[in-house]
C-alpha cells in the first residue's frame, strides 16, 4: 500500500499542474475571440465573468478541461455503443486495427530479430535498412499504402493494420535483438561446455533472457501501433474510428470533439500499455523471475 502511494502522489501532483496550466492556456488562447465578441455586443464584463466566458465558448480555440471531460462522459456513458457519436464505438474500431497491426508487428519484429542474431549477413544488411525505414514520415507512407492496397481491392481494416505494423515492428526488433544478445559470455560458454545445441541455447538461455527486453519494447510498440491506426484512418476518409472523429471535428471546427477524441485515444493507449505490462510480469514470473 505504501509503495502504491509513493507512485500515485507524484502522478497526481503532475496531473494537477497540467490541468492548471491547461486552464491558463485556455483562457489566454480564447481571450482574443471573446474580447472581439464582447466588443461587437457592447458588453463590458468584469474579470471573473470574462474568464468564465472564455472557458464556456461553444467552439473555443482551446477547450477547457471541464468541457472536454463533459464531452468524454456524455459520449462514453450516455450514448449507445452503436451510436456514431459514441467514443466507445470509435475507440473499438481503432482498437481492432491497432491490435491486429500490433500482432503482425510483434511477430515480424521477433522473426527479424532471431534472424539478425543468428545470421551475421542479416545483421550487416537488414539492420541498417530497418533503421533507415523509420526515418520516413508515417504521414507520407500511410496514403501510399492505402492507395496501393485499394488498387488491388484490399480495403477496410488491413491497410490500417499494415500501417500499425510499420510503426510497431521496429521497437520490437531492436528490443528483441538486444534481449537475445544479453546473456553473458560466461553463461554461453557454460551451455557449450554442457554440449548444448544452438536450439537449446536459444530456448533455454536467450529466450528467457530476452523476455524483459521484449515486453519493454512491446509497450512502445503497442502505443506506436495505436498512432499508426489513427493515422491510417485519415487518408482513407474513414467514417468510424478515432481518426474519423478528429477529421469530423476539424471539418466542423468542433474543437471540443477533437480534444475528447484525443483523450479517448490516450485512455486506450494507457489501457493497452498496462495490459502488455501485466502480461510481461506474468510471463517473467512463470520463468522464475522475482516479483518486483
C-alpha positions, -999 to +999 in steps of 0.1 A: +000+000+000+028+024+008+045+016-025+013+024-043+011+058-025+046+066-035+036+061-071+002+078-071+012+111-054+038+122-079+014+114-108-014+132-091+007+163-085+019+164-121-017+160-133-029+189-111-001+211-125-010+201-161-047+209-156-039+242-141-016+251-170-043+239-194-069+263-178-045+292-180-037+283-217-074+280-225-081+315-210-052+330-229-060+314-262-097+321-261-094+357-248-090+374-282-121+360-297-141+367-265-129+403-265-140+407-301-173+391-293-179+414-263-169+445-284-194+436-310-222+431-285-212+462-264-208+441-233-182+450-206-179+420-183-157+420-152-125+399-149-142+369-133-171+370-158-147+374-187-127+343-176-159+323-172-169+333-208-135+322-222-140+288-205-175+283-218-173+290-255-191+265-277-163+264-303-132+275-284-097+277-297-086+256-268-114+239-248-112+239-210-106+206-192-142+205-178-156+209-213-136+180-226-144+159-195-182+165-200-179+156-237-160+124-229-185+115-202-216+121-224-202+103-255-189+074-234-217+067-209-248+085-222-246+072-258-255+038-272-223+018-280-236+015-316-241+053-319-219+072-344-212+097-316-201+071-291-164+073-282-166+036-272-177+027-307-150+048-324-123+035-300-133-001-307-129+004-344-095+019-340-086-007-314-093-036-338-068-024-364-044-015-336-043-050-321-041-067-355-012-044-366+005-049-332+002-087-336+017-085-371+044-061-360+054-082-330+056-114-349+076-097-377+099-080-352+107-112-334+113-131-366+137-104-379+155-102-345+160-140-344+175-139-380+197-109-372+211-126-341+218-160-358+228-148-393+256-122-394+248-113-430+213-102-419+228-081-391+250-063-416+225-059-444+190-058-429+195-038-397+207-006-415+176-007-437+153-013-408+167+018-391+165+039-423+129+029-428+119+047-396+132+080-409+104+082-435+074+101-420+043+079-414+021+107-429+040+101-462+038+063-460+001+060-450-015+073-482+008+052-503-002+020-485-039+029-487-038+037-524-017+007-534-039-017-515-071-001-528-058-007-563-059-045-556-092-042-538-078-046-503-096-021-480-111-020-445-090-030-415-060-044-434-045-011-447-047+004-412-033-027-396-003-026-420+004+010-411+004+000-375+027-029-383+051-005-399+054+015-367+053-013-342+078-038-357+108-016-352+109-013-314+102-050-311+131-058-335+155-036-316+144-047-282+144-084-291+179-082-307+192-066-275+175-092-254+187-122-274+223-108-271+220-100-234+233-134-220+268-131-207+297-149-224+303-169-193+267-183-195+271-191-232+304-209-226+288-229-198+260-240-221+286-250-247+305-269-220+274-290-214+274-296-252+241-277-256+229-274-292+221-240-308+184-246-303+189-255-267+209-223-261+182-203-279+152-217-260+168-222-225+191-192-223+185-165-250+147-165-249+143-163-211+169-135-210+151-116-238+117-115-221+122-083-201+135-065-232+107-079-254+079-067-232+095-033-226+097-028-264+062-041-268+049-013-246+064+011-270+051-009-300+015-010-288+014+028-284+030+032-318+005+008-333-023+029-320-008+060-336-005+041-368-041+030-367-053+066-361-030+080-389-043+052-412-078+064-408-070+099-420-062+093-457-090+067-460-117+092-451-129+066-426-164+071-412-155+054-379-126+054-355-107+080-335-091+093-367-126+099-382-136+118-351-105+140-355-113+146-391-150+154-384-140+178-356-116+196-379-141+199-407-168+214-385-145+233-361-156+212-332-125+216-311-141+200-280-148+168-300-112+168-313-098+170-277-123+144-265-111+120-292-075+127-282-084+119-246-101+087-257-071+077-277-048+084-246-070+062-224-070+034-249-032+037-252-028+036-214-050+005-211-031-013-238+003-005-223-010-016-189-022-049-203+012-055-220+029-047-187+008-072-168+014-099-194+051-092-192+051-096-154+031-128-156+055-143-182+086-133-162+071-148-130+063-180-149+100-181-159+111-178-123+117-140-120+112-124-086+081-102-083+091-065-082 
